[in-house]
Amino acid sequence: ILSPEWHGQVPAGLKNFFLLWGAGELAHKPALIVSISSSDGGAYPVAELRMSSYKNNRICYLPEHLIIRNVESVLNADASKNNPETDRYFRERIVYAGGILSAYANVLKGVRESGITHSDVFRFGM
């Protein structure tokens, strides 16, 4: 889930996205939160997504997340626009987090296929 930081928050459109899915489309599927900030911020969108975006859609956020700070100075195709040390760190961290996301996807597929998560009785989160 990629979220730009918008006035220290998750953008309204992304918040609304999570409200649209309550019939199991996202249920028990892993998600990696990636917050993007043009400054040194980016932590609030992570906290906001973890706190309020999963309740009835039951998306499963990984304990790992990424906060890409000062985004204009990293991950550019033109390497001359990147801060070399920071860019290298984020590229390595993205690969690391992607590996974790892939492992969670493999495991949670079995959980979904087991049928244990299908319940008409407990349709809404607590």
MOPAC internal coordinates of N, CA, C and O (Angstrom, degrees):
PM7 1SCF
backbone

  N    0.0000 0     0.00 0     0.00 0    0    0    0
  C    1.4463 1     0.00 0     0.00 0    1    0    0
  C    1.5227 1   106.80 1     0.00 0    2    1    0
  O    1.2310 1   120.10 1   -68.76 1    3    2    1
  N    1.3035 1   117.41 1   111.24 1    3    2    1
  C    1.4579 1   122.14 1   178.70 1    5    3    2
  C    1.5183 1   109.79 1   -93.02 1    6    5    3
  O    1.2310 1   120.59 1   -56.37 1    7    6    5
  N    1.3170 1   116.48 1   123.63 1    7    6    5
  C    1.4612 1   120.33 1  -179.85 1    9    7    6
  C    1.5169 1   111.10 1  -129.08 1   10    9    7
  O    1.2310 1   120.30 1   -66.51 1   11   10    9
  N    1.3254 1   117.04 1   113.49 1   11   10    9
  C    1.4538 1   117.15 1   170.03 1   13   11   10
  C    1.5216 1   108.88 1   -68.95 1   14   13   11
  O    1.2310 1   120.93 1   -30.32 1   15   14   13
  N    1.3020 1   115.83 1   149.68 1   15   14   13
  C    1.4625 1   119.53 1   175.93 1   17   15   14
  C    1.5237 1   107.48 1   -81.12 1   18   17   15
  O    1.2310 1   120.47 1   -59.03 1   19   18   17
  N    1.3110 1   116.71 1   120.97 1   19   18   17
  C    1.4595 1   122.07 1  -177.90 1   21   19   18
  C    1.5171 1   107.87 1  -118.51 1   22   21   19
  O    1.2310 1   120.55 1   -77.43 1   23   22   21
  N    1.3299 1   116.55 1   102.57 1   23   22   21
  C    1.4647 1   121.73 1  -176.28 1   25   23   22
  C    1.5294 1   110.82 1    53.45 1   26   25   23
  O    1.2310 1   120.86 1  -138.80 1   27   26   25
  N    1.3293 1   115.96 1    41.20 1   27   26   25
  C    1.4617 1   121.08 1   178.53 1   29   27   26
  C    1.5128 1   114.47 1    76.74 1   30   29   27
  O    1.2310 1   120.23 1  -167.03 1   31   30   29
  N    1.3353 1   117.17 1    12.97 1   31   30   29
  C    1.4597 1   120.57 1  -176.84 1   33   31   30
  C    1.5274 1   111.02 1  -136.24 1   34   33   31
  O    1.2310 1   121.80 1    -8.82 1   35   34   33
  N    1.3326 1   114.17 1   171.18 1   35   34   33
  C    1.4546 1   121.34 1   169.70 1   37   35   34
  C    1.5339 1   107.03 1   -73.22 1   38   37   35
  O    1.2310 1   118.99 1   -42.90 1   39   38   37
  N    1.3284 1   119.53 1   137.10 1   39   38   37
  C    1.4634 1   120.35 1   177.86 1   41   39   38
  C    1.5331 1   111.63 1   -59.06 1   42   41   39
  O    1.2310 1   120.71 1   -33.48 1   43   42   41
  N    1.3217 1   116.24 1   146.52 1   43   42   41
  C    1.4686 1   122.12 1  -176.80 1   45   43   42
  C    1.5250 1   112.39 1   -56.69 1   46   45   43
  O    1.2310 1   119.96 1   141.69 1   47   46   45
  N    1.3124 1   117.68 1   -38.31 1   47   46   45
  C    1.4638 1   120.68 1  -179.84 1   49   47   46
  C    1.5173 1   112.54 1   -62.54 1   50   49   47
  O    1.2310 1   120.39 1   142.64 1   51   50   49
  N    1.3235 1   116.87 1   -37.36 1   51   50   49
  C    1.4599 1   120.15 1   178.08 1   53   51   50
  C    1.5247 1   110.82 1   -71.19 1   54   53   51
  O    1.2310 1   120.42 1   140.51 1   55   54   53
  N    1.3245 1   116.81 1   -39.49 1   55   54   53
  C    1.4715 1   119.94 1   175.60 1   57   55   54
  C    1.5244 1   109.70 1   -58.56 1   58   57   55
  O    1.2310 1   120.55 1   134.63 1   59   58   57
  N    1.3260 1   116.56 1   -45.37 1   59   58   57
  C    1.4584 1   121.17 1  -179.78 1   61   59   58
  C    1.5268 1   111.67 1   -63.42 1   62   61   59
  O    1.2310 1   120.34 1   143.53 1   63   62   61
  N    1.3203 1   116.96 1   -36.47 1   63   62   61
  C    1.4650 1   121.58 1   178.70 1   65   63   62
  C    1.5256 1   111.00 1   -51.64 1   66   65   63
  O    1.2310 1   120.28 1   134.12 1   67   66   65
  N    1.3146 1   117.08 1   -45.88 1   67   66   65
  C    1.4642 1   120.62 1  -177.23 1   69   67   66
  C    1.5247 1   112.57 1   -69.26 1   70   69   67
  O    1.2310 1   120.30 1   154.16 1   71   70   69
  N    1.3190 1   117.03 1   -25.84 1   71   70   69
  C    1.4650 1   120.41 1   178.25 1   73   71   70
  C    1.5327 1   112.03 1   -73.60 1   74   73   71
  O    1.2310 1   120.25 1   160.55 1   75   74   73
  N    1.3126 1   117.12 1   -19.45 1   75   74   73
  C    1.4643 1   121.28 1  -177.28 1   77   75   74
  C    1.5247 1   113.76 1   -80.17 1   78   77   75
  O    1.2310 1   119.89 1   163.23 1   79   78   77
  N    1.3209 1   117.81 1   -16.77 1   79   78   77
  C    1.4630 1   121.15 1  -172.32 1   81   79   78
  C    1.5220 1   110.88 1  -112.13 1   82   81   79
  O    1.2310 1   120.56 1   -79.26 1   83   82   81
  N    1.3179 1   116.53 1   100.74 1   83   82   81
  C    1.4568 1   120.19 1   179.66 1   85   83   82
  C    1.5104 1   113.05 1  -133.08 1   86   85   83
  O    1.2310 1   120.09 1  -172.25 1   87   86   85
  N    1.3275 1   117.42 1     7.75 1   87   86   85
  C    1.4638 1   120.78 1  -177.91 1   89   87   86
  C    1.5262 1   111.67 1  -107.15 1   90   89   87
  O    1.2310 1   120.37 1  -158.46 1   91   90   89
  N    1.3154 1   116.89 1    21.54 1   91   90   89
  C    1.4601 1   120.37 1   175.53 1   93   91   90
  C    1.5124 1   116.10 1    97.00 1   94   93   91
  O    1.2310 1   119.62 1  -177.93 1   95   94   93
  N    1.3213 1   118.33 1     2.07 1   95   94   93
  C    1.4662 1   120.13 1  -177.65 1   97   95   94
  C    1.5296 1   112.42 1   -60.40 1   98   97   95
  O    1.2310 1   120.30 1   144.07 1   99   98   97
  N    1.3182 1   117.04 1   -35.93 1   99   98   97
  C    1.4689 1   121.41 1  -179.08 1  101   99   98
  C    1.5264 1   112.59 1  -106.79 1  102  101   99
  O    1.2310 1   120.60 1   176.62 1  103  102  101
  N    1.3190 1   116.46 1    -3.38 1  103  102  101
  C    1.4648 1   120.87 1  -171.43 1  105  103  102
  C    1.5226 1   112.90 1   -61.47 1  106  105  103
  O    1.2310 1   121.47 1   -50.29 1  107  106  105
  N    1.3144 1   114.80 1   129.71 1  107  106  105
  C    1.4600 1   123.13 1   175.29 1  109  107  106
  C    1.5256 1   111.80 1    58.13 1  110  109  107
  O    1.2310 1   121.29 1  -144.82 1  111  110  109
  N    1.3247 1   115.14 1    35.18 1  111  110  109
  C    1.4600 1   121.89 1   173.69 1  113  111  110
  C    1.5193 1   107.10 1  -115.35 1  114  113  111
  O    1.2310 1   120.32 1   -42.53 1  115  114  113
  N    1.3306 1   116.99 1   137.47 1  115  114  113
  C    1.4637 1   119.63 1  -175.51 1  117  115  114
  C    1.5199 1   112.10 1   -75.17 1  118  117  115
  O    1.2310 1   121.30 1   -30.04 1  119  118  117
  N    1.3141 1   115.12 1   149.96 1  119  118  117
  C    1.4605 1   121.03 1   176.31 1  121  119  118
  C    1.5232 1   109.20 1  -143.59 1  122  121  119
  O    1.2310 1   121.35 1   -41.71 1  123  122  121
  N    1.2973 1   115.03 1   138.29 1  123  122  121
  C    1.4588 1   122.82 1   175.90 1  125  123  122
  C    1.5245 1   107.23 1  -104.35 1  126  125  123
  O    1.2310 1   120.23 1   -58.69 1  127  126  125
  N    1.3050 1   117.16 1   121.31 1  127  126  125
  C    1.4645 1   120.98 1   177.71 1  129  127  126
  C    1.5258 1   108.67 1   -80.62 1  130  129  127
  O    1.2310 1   121.03 1   -52.33 1  131  130  129
  N    1.3282 1   115.64 1   127.67 1  131  130  129
  C    1.4601 1   122.46 1   175.43 1  133  131  130
  C    1.5238 1   106.87 1  -125.59 1  134  133  131
  O    1.2310 1   120.79 1   -65.12 1  135  134  133
  N    1.3161 1   116.09 1   114.88 1  135  134  133
  C    1.4604 1   122.15 1   178.54 1  137  135  134
  C    1.5252 1   108.47 1  -102.92 1  138  137  135
  O    1.2310 1   120.99 1   -41.31 1  139  138  137
  N    1.3141 1   115.72 1   138.69 1  139  138  137
  C    1.4631 1   121.39 1  -176.89 1  141  139  138
  C    1.5200 1   108.80 1  -122.29 1  142  141  139
  O    1.2310 1   121.06 1   -50.31 1  143  142  141
  N    1.3328 1   115.58 1   129.69 1  143  142  141
  C    1.4592 1   120.12 1  -179.04 1  145  143  142
  C    1.5246 1   109.93 1  -135.14 1  146  145  143
  O    1.2310 1   120.92 1   -36.26 1  147  146  145
  N    1.3150 1   115.85 1   143.74 1  147  146  145
  C    1.4635 1   119.92 1   176.56 1  149  147  146
  C    1.5274 1   111.39 1   -84.57 1  150  149  147
  O    1.2310 1   120.50 1   175.83 1  151  150  149
  N    1.3342 1   116.64 1    -4.17 1  151  150  149
  C    1.4701 1   121.01 1   178.48 1  153  151  150
  C    1.5269 1   109.03 1  -126.55 1  154  153  151
  O    1.2310 1   120.55 1    27.42 1  155  154  153
  N    1.3180 1   116.56 1  -152.58 1  155  154  153
  C    1.4642 1   121.21 1   179.63 1  157  155  154
  C    1.5233 1   112.90 1   -87.14 1  158  157  155
  O    1.2310 1   119.81 1  -171.13 1  159  158  157
  N    1.3373 1   117.98 1     8.87 1  159  158  157
  C    1.4651 1   122.21 1  -178.09 1  161  159  158
  C    1.5115 1   112.23 1   -84.11 1  162  161  159
  O    1.2310 1   121.60 1    29.22 1  163  162  161
  N    1.3349 1   114.54 1  -150.78 1  163  162  161
  C    1.4533 1   120.87 1   176.37 1  165  163  162
  C    1.5114 1   115.51 1   108.84 1  166  165  163
  O    1.2310 1   119.72 1   169.00 1  167  166  165
  N    1.3316 1   118.14 1   -11.00 1  167  166  165
  C    1.4665 1   120.44 1  -177.71 1  169  167  166
  C    1.5264 1   112.25 1   -76.46 1  170  169  167
  O    1.2310 1   119.81 1   146.51 1  171  170  169
  N    1.3112 1   117.97 1   -33.49 1  171  170  169
  C    1.4658 1   120.17 1  -176.64 1  173  171  170
  C    1.5294 1   113.16 1   -63.56 1  174  173  171
  O    1.2310 1   118.68 1   138.01 1  175  174  173
  N    1.3275 1   120.12 1   -41.99 1  175  174  173
  C    1.4646 1   118.41 1   176.75 1  177  175  174
  C    1.5337 1   112.89 1   -60.12 1  178  177  175
  O    1.2310 1   120.23 1   144.05 1  179  178  177
  N    1.3198 1   117.17 1   -35.95 1  179  178  177
  C    1.4680 1   120.20 1   177.27 1  181  179  178
  C    1.5240 1   109.64 1   -61.79 1  182  181  179
  O    1.2310 1   120.73 1   130.67 1  183  182  181
  N    1.3217 1   116.22 1   -49.33 1  183  182  181
  C    1.4672 1   120.68 1  -179.67 1  185  183  182
  C    1.5246 1   111.15 1   -62.26 1  186  185  183
  O    1.2310 1   120.53 1   137.94 1  187  186  185
  N    1.3206 1   116.58 1   -42.06 1  187  186  185
  C    1.4628 1   120.68 1  -178.38 1  189  187  186
  C    1.5269 1   111.56 1   -64.88 1  190  189  187
  O    1.2310 1   120.08 1   136.07 1  191  190  189
  N    1.3248 1   117.45 1   -43.93 1  191  190  189
  C    1.4609 1   120.14 1   178.73 1  193  191  190
  C    1.5237 1   111.10 1   -63.84 1  194  193  191
  O    1.2310 1   120.59 1   136.30 1  195  194  193
  N    1.3230 1   116.48 1   -43.70 1  195  194  193
  C    1.4677 1   119.56 1   179.29 1  197  195  194
  C    1.5276 1   111.42 1   -63.64 1  198  197  195
  O    1.2310 1   120.41 1   144.77 1  199  198  197
  N    1.3136 1   116.82 1   -35.23 1  199  198  197
  C    1.4585 1   121.19 1  -173.96 1  201  199  198
  C    1.5280 1   113.03 1   -77.88 1  202  201  199
  O    1.2310 1   119.68 1   140.72 1  203  202  201
  N    1.3171 1   118.21 1   -39.28 1  203  202  201
  C    1.4611 1   116.74 1  -166.34 1  205  203  202
  C    1.5241 1   116.82 1  -134.71 1  206  205  203
  O    1.2310 1   118.92 1  -177.34 1  207  206  205
  N    1.3008 1   119.66 1     2.66 1  207  206  205
  C    1.4697 1   117.82 1  -174.07 1  209  207  206
  C    1.5245 1   114.45 1  -102.49 1  210  209  207
  O    1.2310 1   119.16 1   177.78 1  211  210  209
  N    1.3166 1   119.21 1    -2.22 1  211  210  209
  C    1.4602 1   121.29 1  -172.72 1  213  211  210
  C    1.5286 1   114.35 1  -105.62 1  214  213  211
  O    1.2310 1   119.89 1   165.60 1  215  214  213
  N    1.3269 1   117.81 1   -14.40 1  215  214  213
  C    1.4677 1   122.62 1  -163.75 1  217  215  214
  C    1.5281 1   114.70 1   -47.55 1  218  217  215
  O    1.2310 1   118.94 1   114.59 1  219  218  217
  N    1.2967 1   119.62 1   -65.41 1  219  218  217
  C    1.4624 1   120.18 1  -175.10 1  221  219  218
  C    1.5223 1   114.02 1   -94.41 1  222  221  219
  O    1.2310 1   119.90 1   166.03 1  223  222  221
  N    1.3290 1   117.80 1   -13.97 1  223  222  221
  C    1.4596 1   118.46 1   177.54 1  225  223  222
  C    1.5245 1   112.19 1   -91.63 1  226  225  223
  O    1.2310 1   120.38 1   163.18 1  227  226  225
  N    1.3273 1   116.88 1   -16.82 1  227  226  225
  C    1.4683 1   124.83 1   173.28 1  229  227  226
  C    1.5283 1   114.50 1    61.53 1  230  229  227
  O    1.2310 1   120.55 1  -149.43 1  231  230  229
  N    1.3192 1   116.55 1    30.57 1  231  230  229
  C    1.4550 1   119.74 1   172.44 1  233  231  230
  C    1.5278 1   107.96 1   -62.39 1  234  233  231
  O    1.2310 1   120.06 1   -33.00 1  235  234  233
  N    1.3167 1   117.49 1   147.00 1  235  234  233
  C    1.4742 1   121.59 1  -177.54 1  237  235  234
  C    1.5296 1   109.74 1  -109.52 1  238  237  235
  O    1.2310 1   120.98 1   -77.13 1  239  238  237
  N    1.3118 1   115.74 1   102.87 1  239  238  237
  C    1.4611 1   119.54 1   178.68 1  241  239  238
  C    1.5166 1   110.74 1   -77.33 1  242  241  239
  O    1.2310 1   121.04 1   -43.70 1  243  242  241
  N    1.3199 1   115.62 1   136.30 1  243  242  241
  C    1.4545 1   120.66 1   175.02 1  245  243  242
  C    1.5191 1   109.68 1   -68.18 1  246  245  243
  O    1.2310 1   119.98 1   -26.83 1  247  246  245
  N    1.3293 1   117.64 1   153.17 1  247  246  245
  C    1.4670 1   119.33 1   174.10 1  249  247  246
  C    1.5349 1   111.21 1   -65.96 1  250  249  247
  O    1.2310 1   120.55 1   155.38 1  251  250  249
  N    1.3053 1   116.56 1   -24.62 1  251  250  249
  C    1.4672 1   122.83 1   177.37 1  253  251  250
  C    1.5288 1   108.96 1   -81.58 1  254  253  251
  O    1.2310 1   120.06 1   -33.63 1  255  254  253
  N    1.3203 1   117.50 1   146.37 1  255  254  253
  C    1.4643 1   121.96 1   172.29 1  257  255  254
  C    1.5230 1   107.90 1  -149.51 1  258  257  255
  O    1.2310 1   120.93 1   -12.15 1  259  258  257
  N    1.3154 1   115.83 1   167.85 1  259  258  257
  C    1.4618 1   121.52 1   177.88 1  261  259  258
  C    1.5201 1   109.16 1  -122.72 1  262  261  259
  O    1.2310 1   120.87 1   -41.09 1  263  262  261
  N    1.3138 1   115.95 1   138.91 1  263  262  261
  C    1.4597 1   121.66 1   171.84 1  265  263  262
  C    1.5248 1   106.07 1  -124.39 1  266  265  263
  O    1.2310 1   120.99 1   -73.39 1  267  266  265
  N    1.3112 1   115.71 1   106.61 1  267  266  265
  C    1.4663 1   121.16 1  -179.79 1  269  267  266
  C    1.5236 1   107.17 1   -90.01 1  270  269  267
  O    1.2310 1   121.17 1   -78.46 1  271  270  269
  N    1.3208 1   115.38 1   101.54 1  271  270  269
  C    1.4711 1   121.57 1  -178.63 1  273  271  270
  C    1.5276 1   109.89 1   -93.64 1  274  273  271
  O    1.2310 1   121.29 1   -26.00 1  275  274  273
  N    1.3224 1   115.14 1   154.00 1  275  274  273
  C    1.4714 1   120.81 1  -179.15 1  277  275  274
  C    1.5295 1   109.97 1    48.65 1  278  277  275
  O    1.2310 1   121.33 1  -127.38 1  279  278  277
  N    1.3097 1   115.06 1    52.62 1  279  278  277
  C    1.4563 1   122.41 1  -169.58 1  281  279  278
  C    1.5316 1   113.53 1   -59.03 1  282  281  279
  O    1.2310 1   120.01 1   154.70 1  283  282  281
  N    1.3160 1   117.59 1   -25.30 1  283  282  281
  C    1.4647 1   119.10 1   179.82 1  285  283  282
  C    1.5269 1   112.77 1   -66.87 1  286  285  283
  O    1.2310 1   120.27 1   163.10 1  287  286  285
  N    1.3391 1   117.09 1   -16.90 1  287  286  285
  C    1.4692 1   120.08 1  -175.62 1  289  287  286
  C    1.5278 1   113.39 1  -107.15 1  290  289  287
  O    1.2310 1   120.34 1  -166.16 1  291  290  289
  N    1.3368 1   116.95 1    13.84 1  291  290  289
  C    1.4722 1   120.17 1   178.09 1  293  291  290
  C    1.5229 1   110.35 1  -142.95 1  294  293  291
  O    1.2310 1   121.43 1   -22.56 1  295  294  293
  N    1.3176 1   114.87 1   157.44 1  295  294  293
  C    1.4660 1   123.46 1   172.40 1  297  295  294
  C    1.5237 1   114.05 1    62.64 1  298  297  295
  O    1.2310 1   120.20 1  -156.46 1  299  298  297
  N    1.3133 1   117.23 1    23.54 1  299  298  297
  C    1.4590 1   121.54 1   176.31 1  301  299  298
  C    1.5245 1   109.88 1   -83.80 1  302  301  299
  O    1.2310 1   120.15 1   -34.47 1  303  302  301
  N    1.3311 1   117.33 1   145.53 1  303  302  301
  C    1.4623 1   121.43 1   176.49 1  305  303  302
  C    1.5299 1   110.34 1   -63.16 1  306  305  303
  O    1.2310 1   120.62 1   143.70 1  307  306  305
  N    1.3221 1   116.41 1   -36.30 1  307  306  305
  C    1.4620 1   122.23 1   176.85 1  309  307  306
  C    1.5296 1   107.83 1   -84.78 1  310  309  307
  O    1.2310 1   120.60 1   -76.61 1  311  310  309
  N    1.3191 1   116.45 1   103.39 1  311  310  309
  C    1.4672 1   121.79 1  -175.12 1  313  311  310
  C    1.5252 1   112.99 1   -58.76 1  314  313  311
  O    1.2310 1   119.72 1   155.39 1  315  314  313
  N    1.3279 1   118.13 1   -24.61 1  315  314  313
  C    1.4672 1   120.27 1  -179.56 1  317  315  314
  C    1.5328 1   111.82 1   -67.68 1  318  317  315
  O    1.2310 1   119.98 1   163.12 1  319  318  317
  N    1.3184 1   117.64 1   -16.88 1  319  318  317
  C    1.4649 1   121.67 1   179.44 1  321  319  318
  C    1.5323 1   112.46 1   -90.81 1  322  321  319
  O    1.2310 1   120.68 1   176.68 1  323  322  321
  N    1.3273 1   116.31 1    -3.32 1  323  322  321
  C    1.4626 1   120.89 1  -176.66 1  325  323  322
  C    1.5185 1   112.69 1   -97.59 1  326  325  323
  O    1.2310 1   120.72 1   -32.44 1  327  326  325
  N    1.3094 1   116.23 1   147.56 1  327  326  325
  C    1.4584 1   121.91 1   165.68 1  329  327  326
  C    1.5284 1   104.23 1   -78.22 1  330  329  327
  O    1.2310 1   119.49 1   -68.31 1  331  330  329
  N    1.3466 1   118.57 1   111.69 1  331  330  329
  C    1.4669 1   120.52 1  -170.27 1  333  331  330
  C    1.5363 1   114.86 1   -56.26 1  334  333  331
  O    1.2310 1   120.17 1   134.03 1  335  334  333
  N    1.3074 1   117.27 1   -45.97 1  335  334  333
  C    1.4667 1   120.20 1  -177.54 1  337  335  334
  C    1.5322 1   111.50 1   -67.01 1  338  337  335
  O    1.2310 1   120.75 1   134.66 1  339  338  337
  N    1.3147 1   116.17 1   -45.34 1  339  338  337
  C    1.4663 1   120.75 1  -179.29 1  341  339  338
  C    1.5222 1   110.84 1   -68.25 1  342  341  339
  O    1.2310 1   120.39 1   138.80 1  343  342  341
  N    1.3173 1   116.87 1   -41.20 1  343  342  341
  C    1.4596 1   121.32 1   178.89 1  345  343  342
  C    1.5269 1   110.66 1   -60.59 1  346  345  343
  O    1.2310 1   120.05 1   134.63 1  347  346  345
  N    1.3114 1   117.51 1   -45.37 1  347  346  345
  C    1.4681 1   121.97 1   178.94 1  349  347  346
  C    1.5287 1   110.42 1   -60.88 1  350  349  347
  O    1.2310 1   120.65 1   135.91 1  351  350  349
  N    1.3352 1   116.37 1   -44.09 1  351  350  349
  C    1.4661 1   121.02 1   178.96 1  353  351  350
  C    1.5288 1   110.71 1   -58.31 1  354  353  351
  O    1.2310 1   120.13 1   130.45 1  355  354  353
  N    1.3307 1   117.36 1   -49.55 1  355  354  353
  C    1.4617 1   119.91 1  -177.74 1  357  355  354
  C    1.5232 1   111.97 1   -66.18 1  358  357  355
  O    1.2310 1   120.05 1   141.06 1  359  358  357
  N    1.3075 1   117.51 1   -38.94 1  359  358  357
  C    1.4685 1   119.59 1   178.37 1  361  359  358
  C    1.5275 1   110.57 1   -61.92 1  362  361  359
  O    1.2310 1   120.15 1   137.33 1  363  362  361
  N    1.3218 1   117.33 1   -42.67 1  363  362  361
  C    1.4657 1   120.81 1   177.92 1  365  363  362
  C    1.5282 1   111.07 1   -66.86 1  366  365  363
  O    1.2310 1   120.55 1   139.65 1  367  366  365
  N    1.3134 1   116.55 1   -40.35 1  367  366  365
  C    1.4683 1   120.86 1  -179.23 1  369  367  366
  C    1.5293 1   111.11 1   -66.85 1  370  369  367
  O    1.2310 1   120.03 1   144.24 1  371  370  369
  N    1.3193 1   117.54 1   -35.76 1  371  370  369
  C    1.4648 1   121.96 1   177.72 1  373  371  370
  C    1.5292 1   110.34 1   -64.81 1  374  373  371
  O    1.2310 1   120.33 1   136.84 1  375  374  373
  N    1.3099 1   116.98 1   -43.16 1  375  374  373
  C    1.4683 1   120.51 1   177.69 1  377  375  374
  C    1.5268 1   110.12 1   -62.88 1  378  377  375
  O    1.2310 1   120.58 1   135.52 1  379  378  377
  N    1.3268 1   116.50 1   -44.48 1  379  378  377
  C    1.4653 1   121.84 1   178.36 1  381  379  378
  C    1.5280 1   110.90 1   -58.82 1  382  381  379
  O    1.2310 1   120.21 1   129.06 1  383  382  381
  N    1.3221 1   117.20 1   -50.94 1  383  382  381
  C    1.4702 1   121.57 1  -178.49 1  385  383  382
  C    1.5297 1   110.88 1   -66.12 1  386  385  383
  O    1.2310 1   120.17 1   143.95 1  387  386  385
  N    1.3095 1   117.28 1   -36.05 1  387  386  385
  C    1.4637 1   120.57 1   177.22 1  389  387  386
  C    1.5154 1   112.26 1   -63.05 1  390  389  387
  O    1.2310 1   120.36 1   143.17 1  391  390  389
  N    1.3198 1   116.91 1   -36.83 1  391  390  389
  C    1.4649 1   120.83 1   176.15 1  393  391  390
  C    1.5173 1   111.92 1   -64.53 1  394  393  391
  O    1.2310 1   120.85 1   139.28 1  395  394  393
  N    1.3253 1   115.99 1   -40.72 1  395  394  393
  C    1.4671 1   120.31 1   177.40 1  397  395  394
  C    1.5268 1   109.93 1   -65.14 1  398  397  395
  O    1.2310 1   120.19 1   136.19 1  399  398  397
  N    1.3262 1   117.24 1   -43.81 1  399  398  397
  C    1.4659 1   121.42 1   178.59 1  401  399  398
  C    1.5312 1   110.65 1   -58.80 1  402  401  399
  O    1.2310 1   120.21 1   136.81 1  403  402  401
  N    1.3071 1   117.21 1   -43.19 1  403  402  401
  C    1.4598 1   121.74 1   179.24 1  405  403  402
  C    1.5317 1   111.39 1   -62.36 1  406  405  403
  O    1.2310 1   120.41 1   137.25 1  407  406  405
  N    1.3292 1   116.83 1   -42.75 1  407  406  405
  C    1.4663 1   120.67 1   178.87 1  409  407  406
  C    1.5280 1   111.06 1   -63.84 1  410  409  407
  O    1.2310 1   120.36 1   136.31 1  411  410  409
  N    1.3239 1   116.91 1   -43.69 1  411  410  409
  C    1.4681 1   120.55 1   177.30 1  413  411  410
  C    1.5268 1   110.70 1   -61.67 1  414  413  411
  O    1.2310 1   120.02 1   139.77 1  415  414  413
  N    1.3277 1   117.56 1   -40.23 1  415  414  413
  C    1.4636 1   121.03 1   179.92 1  417  415  414
  C    1.5236 1   110.59 1   -60.34 1  418  417  415
  O    1.2310 1   120.37 1   137.10 1  419  418  417
  N    1.3217 1   116.90 1   -42.90 1  419  418  417
  C    1.4637 1   120.70 1   179.38 1  421  419  418
  C    1.5207 1   111.76 1   -64.02 1  422  421  419
  O    1.2310 1   120.06 1   136.71 1  423  422  421
  N    1.3104 1   117.50 1   -43.29 1  423  422  421
  C    1.4644 1   121.30 1  -178.18 1  425  423  422
  C    1.5270 1   111.53 1   -71.14 1  426  425  423
  O    1.2310 1   120.22 1   134.06 1  427  426  425
  N    1.3270 1   117.19 1   -45.94 1  427  426  425
  C    1.4648 1   119.86 1  -177.30 1  429  427  426
  C    1.5281 1   112.71 1   -68.55 1  430  429  427
  O    1.2310 1   120.00 1   157.22 1  431  430  429
  N    1.3145 1   117.60 1   -22.78 1  431  430  429
  C    1.4631 1   119.74 1   174.74 1  433  431  430
  C    1.5258 1   109.64 1   -60.51 1  434  433  431
  O    1.2310 1   120.62 1   136.70 1  435  434  433
  N    1.3229 1   116.42 1   -43.30 1  435  434  433
  C    1.4649 1   120.84 1   177.48 1  437  435  434
  C    1.5175 1   112.55 1   -64.28 1  438  437  435
  O    1.2310 1   120.54 1   142.92 1  439  438  437
  N    1.3154 1   116.57 1   -37.08 1  439  438  437
  C    1.4686 1   120.70 1   177.91 1  441  439  438
  C    1.5284 1   109.47 1   -63.15 1  442  441  439
  O    1.2310 1   120.32 1   132.94 1  443  442  441
  N    1.3233 1   117.00 1   -47.06 1  443  442  441
  C    1.4713 1   120.43 1   179.59 1  445  443  442
  C    1.5253 1   111.24 1   -62.97 1  446  445  443
  O    1.2310 1   120.80 1   136.67 1  447  446  445
  N    1.3348 1   116.08 1   -43.33 1  447  446  445
  C    1.4631 1   120.39 1  -177.97 1  449  447  446
  C    1.5249 1   112.64 1   -68.38 1  450  449  447
  O    1.2310 1   119.92 1   157.43 1  451  450  449
  N    1.3235 1   117.76 1   -22.57 1  451  450  449
  C    1.4681 1   120.76 1  -179.69 1  453  451  450
  C    1.5232 1   112.29 1   -67.23 1  454  453  451
  O    1.2310 1   120.10 1   158.07 1  455  454  453
  N    1.3261 1   117.42 1   -21.93 1  455  454  453
  C    1.4515 1   121.59 1  -179.27 1  457  455  454
  C    1.5137 1   114.25 1    86.74 1  458  457  455
  O    1.2310 1   120.27 1   172.08 1  459  458  457
  N    1.3180 1   117.09 1    -7.92 1  459  458  457
  C    1.4699 1   120.27 1  -177.24 1  461  459  458
  C    1.5261 1   112.48 1   -63.71 1  462  461  459
  O    1.2310 1   120.01 1   155.25 1  463  462  461
  N    1.3128 1   117.58 1   -24.75 1  463  462  461
  C    1.4705 1   120.56 1  -176.57 1  465  463  462
  C    1.5242 1   113.30 1   -89.10 1  466  465  463
  O    1.2310 1   119.62 1   173.63 1  467  466  465
  N    1.3174 1   118.34 1    -6.37 1  467  466  465
  C    1.4687 1   121.32 1  -179.34 1  469  467  466
  C    1.5169 1   109.79 1   -84.89 1  470  469  467
  O    1.2310 1   120.69 1   -65.46 1  471  470  469
  N    1.2972 1   116.28 1   114.54 1  471  470  469
  C    1.4568 1   119.76 1  -179.78 1  473  471  470
  C    1.5174 1   110.36 1  -150.38 1  474  473  471
  O    1.2310 1   121.10 1   -61.52 1  475  474  473
  N    1.3010 1   115.51 1   118.48 1  475  474  473
  C    1.4618 1   119.96 1   174.00 1  477  475  474
  C    1.5196 1   110.84 1   -78.11 1  478  477  475
  O    1.2310 1   120.66 1   162.58 1  479  478  477
  N    1.3229 1   116.34 1   -17.42 1  479  478  477
  C    1.4656 1   120.93 1  -178.83 1  481  479  478
  C    1.5288 1   110.86 1   -74.54 1  482  481  479
  O    1.2310 1   120.53 1   139.65 1  483  482  481
  N    1.3338 1   116.60 1   -40.35 1  483  482  481
  C    1.4649 1   121.45 1  -176.26 1  485  483  482
  C    1.5288 1   109.74 1  -113.54 1  486  485  483
  O    1.2310 1   120.71 1  -115.32 1  487  486  485
  N    1.3116 1   116.25 1    64.68 1  487  486  485
  C    1.4595 1   121.26 1  -176.25 1  489  487  486
  C    1.5185 1   113.27 1   -73.85 1  490  489  487
  O    1.2310 1   120.02 1   154.64 1  491  490  489
  N    1.3221 1   117.56 1   -25.36 1  491  490  489
  C    1.4622 1   120.52 1  -174.49 1  493  491  490
  C    1.5197 1   110.68 1  -115.01 1  494  493  491
  O    1.2310 1   120.70 1   -36.13 1  495  494  493
  N    1.3456 1   116.28 1   143.87 1  495  494  493
  C    1.4548 1   120.87 1   178.44 1  497  495  494
  C    1.5197 1   111.70 1   -70.67 1  498  497  495
  O    1.2310 1   121.45 1   -14.51 1  499  498  497
  N    1.3028 1   114.83 1   165.49 1  499  498  497
  C    1.4751 1   120.04 1   179.34 1  501  499  498
  C    1.5131 1   110.17 1  -100.22 1  502  501  499
  O    1.2310 1   120.10 1   180.00 1  503  502  501

